[in-house]
Amino acid sequence: MSYLETTAQLYAEAAETPQVGLCCVSTPPIRLPGLKIPAIMQQMNYGCGSTVHPTELFGEPSVLYIGVGGGLEALQFAYFCRQPRAVIAVDPVAQMRQAAARNLQLATQDNAWFDPNFVKILDGNAFALPVPDASVDIVAQNCLFNIFEPEDLQRALCEAYRVLKPGGRLFMSDPIATRPIPPHLQQDERLRALCLSGALPYDDYIQHLIGVGFGQIEIRARRPYRLLDAQTYGLEISLLLESLDSVSFKVSIPDDGACVFTGKTAIYQGTAELFDDQAGHCLQRGLPLAVCDKTAATLSRSFPQDIMVTPSTWHYSGGGCC
């Protein structure tokens, strides 16, 4: 049985018998006025973070959600979209599609604004999304792509890129590893299906996104996710996994490389009122300007006396240099 078949079997069972904390550390869903989430959806919250970023959901965007789960984030996206078929949820596991449909119907009881027609659930998988090229504003996935082996991850990212409109955004929440996961854990199909052994280190994860063409990547959150302790997992020292929430933009990669925002700022501390690096970055003295990691490195290297660069906060929500 392949790791993908193991994953499908695991989540078919989880659809029929919800298992709180099956793989991911369940976090309370975001609270929104007039949105009530059925208890069963919360029990089937198998994500490691959130892909629902309210400030990104202006203008009733079209959303393609990969891996519907219990329907929680599909419902949250529908809260912002509120149009027939505005949210398309794709899942290859029939039992999970059926469970999500039941849960969304249940959500109508406490949410007068919600029409189940806002969410269209389709049979499909991350490698063959059943929508045309450049047809959606947002693609989202929560704690799915980390399961894929690198070549399958590349296929899934290319497919997400294909269906996004120019300027569209890929919302992802995945575990990442603070150091490479040893082969004996990577090869354990059940651990991979449980989101414990397929995680890539941060740099590798980001390079996969850049490799398929995303020109701007913004880190929304990074936090501890799960500890693989040495005794249980056969490690010399324990290994920390982290949860990473990101938004990647389908824009061209600049000639000098992609812009990756991790919460760094640049602060001018010279004698003039304004600093202009002649490359598009103007800094007022003493006022932090959010900059991408590429610009932060350039400014720190070129103007070490005049520019202070602050460390990554791993939380960024726009308003920066690019």
C-alpha positions as CSV (number, residue, x, y, z in Angstrom):
1,M,0.0,0.0,0.0
2,S,1.4,3.4,-0.9
3,Y,1.5,6.3,1.5
4,L,-1.3,8.0,-0.5
5,E,-3.5,4.9,-0.1
6,T,-2.7,4.7,3.6
7,T,-3.7,8.4,4.0
8,A,-7.0,7.8,2.1
9,Q,-7.8,4.9,4.3
10,L,-6.9,6.8,7.5
11,Y,-9.2,9.7,6.6
12,A,-12.0,7.5,5.4
13,E,-12.1,6.0,8.9
14,A,-11.8,9.5,10.5
15,A,-14.8,10.7,8.4
16,E,-17.0,8.0,9.7
17,T,-15.7,8.2,13.3
18,P,-14.4,11.6,14.1
19,Q,-11.1,11.5,16.0
20,V,-10.3,14.6,17.9
21,G,-6.5,15.3,17.6
22,L,-6.1,12.6,15.0
23,C,-3.0,14.1,13.5
24,C,-2.8,17.8,14.1
25,V,-3.0,20.0,17.2
26,S,-6.5,21.3,16.9
27,T,-6.7,25.1,17.5
28,P,-9.9,26.9,18.2
29,P,-11.5,28.2,15.0
30,I,-11.5,32.0,14.5
31,R,-14.6,33.7,15.8
32,L,-16.6,35.8,13.4
33,P,-19.8,37.8,13.9
34,G,-22.8,35.6,13.0
35,L,-20.8,32.5,12.4
36,K,-21.6,29.4,14.5
37,I,-19.6,26.3,13.8
38,P,-21.3,22.9,14.5
39,A,-19.5,20.8,17.2
40,I,-18.9,18.0,14.7
41,M,-16.9,20.3,12.5
42,Q,-14.7,21.3,15.4
43,Q,-14.2,17.6,16.2
44,M,-13.1,17.0,12.6
45,N,-10.7,20.0,12.6
46,Y,-7.7,18.1,11.3
47,G,-5.6,21.2,10.4
48,C,-2.4,22.4,12.0
49,G,-3.2,26.1,11.7
50,S,-5.5,28.2,9.7
51,T,-5.8,29.2,6.0
52,V,-8.6,31.7,6.6
53,H,-7.1,35.2,6.7
54,P,-10.0,37.8,6.8
55,T,-7.9,40.7,5.5
56,E,-7.2,38.7,2.3
57,L,-10.9,37.8,1.7
58,F,-12.1,41.1,0.3
59,G,-14.3,41.4,-2.8
60,E,-16.0,38.0,-2.5
61,P,-13.2,35.9,-4.0
62,S,-13.6,32.5,-5.6
63,V,-11.9,29.8,-3.5
64,L,-10.7,26.3,-4.2
65,Y,-10.1,24.3,-1.1
66,I,-8.1,21.1,-1.4
67,G,-9.0,18.4,1.2
68,V,-12.4,19.4,2.5
69,G,-12.1,17.5,5.8
70,G,-15.1,18.1,8.0
71,G,-16.0,21.3,6.1
72,L,-14.9,23.8,8.8
73,E,-12.7,26.1,6.6
74,A,-15.0,25.7,3.6
75,L,-17.8,27.2,5.9
76,Q,-15.4,30.0,7.0
77,F,-14.5,30.9,3.5
78,A,-18.2,30.8,2.5
79,Y,-18.8,33.4,5.3
80,F,-16.8,35.9,3.2
81,C,-17.8,34.8,-0.3
82,R,-21.6,34.2,0.0
83,Q,-22.1,33.4,-3.6
84,P,-23.3,30.1,-5.2
85,R,-20.3,27.8,-5.9
86,A,-17.9,30.6,-4.7
87,V,-16.1,27.9,-2.6
88,I,-15.2,24.7,-4.4
89,A,-14.0,22.0,-2.0
90,V,-12.1,19.0,-3.5
91,D,-11.4,15.7,-1.8
92,P,-10.5,12.2,-3.1
93,V,-12.1,10.4,-0.2
94,A,-15.8,9.7,-0.7
95,Q,-16.5,9.3,3.0
96,M,-15.0,12.7,3.8
97,R,-17.0,14.4,1.0
98,Q,-20.1,12.9,2.4
99,A,-19.3,13.9,6.0
100,A,-18.5,17.4,4.9
101,A,-21.8,17.7,3.0
102,R,-23.7,16.5,6.1
103,N,-21.8,19.0,8.3
104,L,-22.5,21.9,6.0
105,Q,-26.2,21.1,5.9
106,L,-26.1,21.0,9.7
107,A,-24.5,24.5,9.7
108,T,-27.6,26.0,8.1
109,Q,-29.5,25.4,11.4
110,D,-27.5,28.1,13.3
111,N,-26.3,30.3,10.4
112,A,-29.2,32.1,8.7
113,W,-26.9,33.6,6.1
114,F,-25.5,30.3,4.9
115,D,-26.7,28.5,1.9
116,P,-25.1,25.1,1.2
117,N,-25.0,26.0,-2.4
118,F,-22.2,28.5,-1.5
119,V,-19.9,25.4,-1.3
120,K,-19.6,22.9,-4.1
121,I,-17.9,19.6,-3.1
122,L,-16.2,17.7,-5.9
123,D,-14.3,14.5,-6.3
124,G,-10.7,15.2,-7.1
125,N,-7.2,15.4,-5.8
126,A,-4.3,17.9,-5.5
127,F,-2.6,16.5,-8.6
128,A,-5.6,16.9,-10.9
129,L,-7.8,19.8,-9.8
130,P,-11.2,19.7,-11.6
131,V,-11.2,23.4,-12.6
132,P,-9.9,25.3,-15.6
133,D,-6.6,27.2,-15.8
134,A,-6.5,30.6,-14.2
135,S,-10.0,30.3,-12.8
136,V,-9.9,31.0,-9.1
137,D,-8.7,33.8,-6.8
138,I,-7.6,31.6,-3.9
139,V,-6.3,28.1,-3.5
140,A,-6.1,26.8,0.1
141,Q,-4.9,23.7,1.8
142,N,-4.5,22.9,5.5
143,C,-2.1,20.2,6.7
144,L,-2.2,18.2,3.4
145,F,0.8,19.1,1.3
146,N,3.2,18.1,4.1
147,I,2.1,14.5,3.6
148,F,3.4,14.4,0.0
149,E,6.9,13.2,-0.9
150,P,8.9,15.9,-2.7
151,E,8.1,15.0,-6.2
152,D,4.3,14.8,-5.4
153,L,4.6,18.1,-3.5
154,Q,6.0,19.7,-6.7
155,R,3.1,18.3,-8.7
156,A,0.5,19.6,-6.3
157,L,2.1,23.1,-6.2
158,C,2.3,23.2,-10.0
159,E,-1.4,22.3,-10.1
160,A,-2.3,25.0,-7.6
161,Y,-0.3,27.5,-9.6
162,R,-2.1,26.4,-12.8
163,V,-5.6,27.1,-11.6
164,L,-4.9,30.5,-9.9
165,K,-5.6,33.7,-11.7
166,P,-2.7,36.1,-12.3
167,G,-2.2,37.8,-8.9
168,G,-4.0,34.9,-7.2
169,R,-3.0,33.6,-3.8
170,L,-2.2,30.2,-2.4
171,F,-3.0,29.9,1.3
172,M,-1.2,27.0,3.1
173,S,-0.8,25.8,6.6
174,D,1.6,22.9,7.0
175,P,4.0,21.4,9.6
176,I,7.7,22.1,8.9
177,A,10.7,20.5,10.5
178,T,13.4,22.3,12.5
179,R,15.9,19.9,11.0
180,P,15.7,17.2,8.3
181,I,13.5,14.2,9.4
182,P,15.5,10.9,9.4
183,P,14.7,8.4,6.6
184,H,13.3,5.8,8.9
185,L,10.5,8.2,9.9
186,Q,10.0,9.5,6.4
187,Q,9.4,6.0,5.2
188,D,6.8,5.2,7.8
189,E,3.6,5.6,5.8
190,R,1.3,5.9,8.8
191,L,3.4,8.6,10.4
192,R,3.4,10.4,7.1
193,A,-0.4,10.2,6.9
194,L,-0.6,11.5,10.5
195,C,1.4,14.6,9.4
196,L,4.4,13.6,11.6
197,S,7.1,12.5,9.2
198,G,6.7,14.3,5.8
199,A,7.5,17.8,6.9
200,L,10.3,19.6,5.1
201,P,12.7,22.1,6.8
202,Y,11.6,25.7,6.3
203,D,14.1,26.6,3.6
204,D,13.3,23.6,1.5
205,Y,9.5,24.3,1.9
206,I,9.9,27.9,0.7
207,Q,12.2,26.9,-2.2
208,H,9.5,24.5,-3.5
209,L,7.1,27.5,-3.7
210,I,9.6,29.6,-5.5
211,G,10.5,26.8,-7.8
212,V,7.0,26.6,-9.3
213,G,6.9,30.4,-9.9
214,F,5.4,32.2,-6.8
215,G,7.2,35.6,-6.8
216,Q,6.0,36.8,-3.3
217,I,5.6,34.7,-0.2
218,E,4.3,36.0,3.1
219,I,4.6,34.2,6.5
220,R,1.4,34.7,8.5
221,A,2.4,32.6,11.5
222,R,5.0,30.1,12.7
223,R,4.6,28.3,16.0
224,P,5.4,25.0,17.8
225,Y,3.3,22.1,16.5
226,R,4.5,18.7,17.8
227,L,7.6,17.3,19.5
228,L,9.0,14.0,18.2
229,D,10.6,12.8,21.3
230,A,13.8,10.7,21.1
231,Q,12.6,7.7,22.9
232,T,9.3,7.2,21.0
233,Y,10.6,7.9,17.6
234,G,14.1,6.4,17.7
235,L,16.0,9.6,17.5
236,E,19.3,10.7,19.0
237,I,17.7,13.9,20.1
238,S,14.1,15.1,20.0
239,L,12.9,16.9,16.9
240,L,10.5,19.9,17.0
241,L,7.9,20.3,14.3
242,E,6.4,23.8,13.7
243,S,3.2,24.9,12.1
244,L,3.7,27.5,9.2
245,D,0.9,29.6,7.8
246,S,1.8,31.3,4.5
247,V,0.3,33.2,1.6
248,S,2.0,32.8,-1.8
249,F,1.2,35.2,-4.6
250,K,1.1,34.3,-8.3
251,V,3.2,37.2,-9.5
252,S,6.4,37.2,-11.5
253,I,9.6,36.5,-9.7
254,P,11.8,39.7,-9.8
255,D,15.2,39.5,-11.5
256,D,17.0,39.5,-8.2
257,G,14.8,36.7,-6.7
258,A,11.5,36.1,-5.0
259,C,10.3,38.4,-2.1
260,V,9.8,36.4,1.1
261,F,8.3,38.3,4.0
262,T,9.0,36.9,7.5
263,G,8.3,40.0,9.6
264,K,11.7,41.7,9.3
265,T,11.9,45.5,9.4
266,A,14.6,48.0,8.4
267,I,15.1,51.2,10.5
268,Y,17.2,54.1,9.3
269,Q,19.3,55.6,12.1
270,G,21.5,58.1,10.2
271,T,21.5,61.9,10.4
272,A,19.2,62.8,7.4
273,E,15.5,62.8,7.7
274,L,15.0,60.3,4.8
275,F,17.1,57.5,3.4
276,D,16.7,56.4,-0.2
277,D,18.7,53.3,-1.3
278,Q,18.0,54.2,-5.0
279,A,16.4,50.7,-5.4
280,G,12.8,51.6,-4.4
281,H,13.2,51.7,-0.6
282,C,12.7,55.0,1.2
283,L,13.0,55.0,5.0
284,Q,12.2,57.8,7.4
285,R,14.6,58.1,10.3
286,G,13.6,56.0,13.2
287,L,10.5,54.5,11.6
288,P,10.5,50.7,10.9
289,L,9.7,49.6,7.4
290,A,8.6,46.0,6.7
291,V,11.0,44.5,4.2
292,C,11.4,41.1,2.6
293,D,14.3,38.9,3.6
294,K,16.1,39.7,0.3
295,T,16.0,43.5,0.9
296,A,16.8,43.1,4.6
297,A,20.0,41.2,3.6
298,T,21.0,43.8,1.0
299,L,20.4,46.8,3.3
300,S,22.2,45.1,6.2
301,R,25.2,44.3,4.0
302,S,25.4,47.6,2.1
303,F,24.6,50.1,4.9
304,P,25.6,48.4,8.1
305,Q,26.1,51.7,10.0
306,D,22.9,53.5,8.8
307,I,20.4,50.7,8.8
308,M,19.2,48.4,11.6
309,V,17.5,45.2,10.5
310,T,15.3,43.5,13.1
311,P,14.9,39.7,13.3
312,S,12.0,37.8,11.7
313,T,8.9,37.9,13.8
314,W,7.3,35.1,11.6
315,H,4.2,37.2,11.4
316,Y,3.5,39.5,8.5
317,S,0.3,41.0,7.2
318,G,1.3,43.4,4.4
319,G,2.4,47.0,4.1
320,G,6.0,46.4,3.3
321,C,8.6,47.4,0.7
322,C,7.2,45.5,-2.3
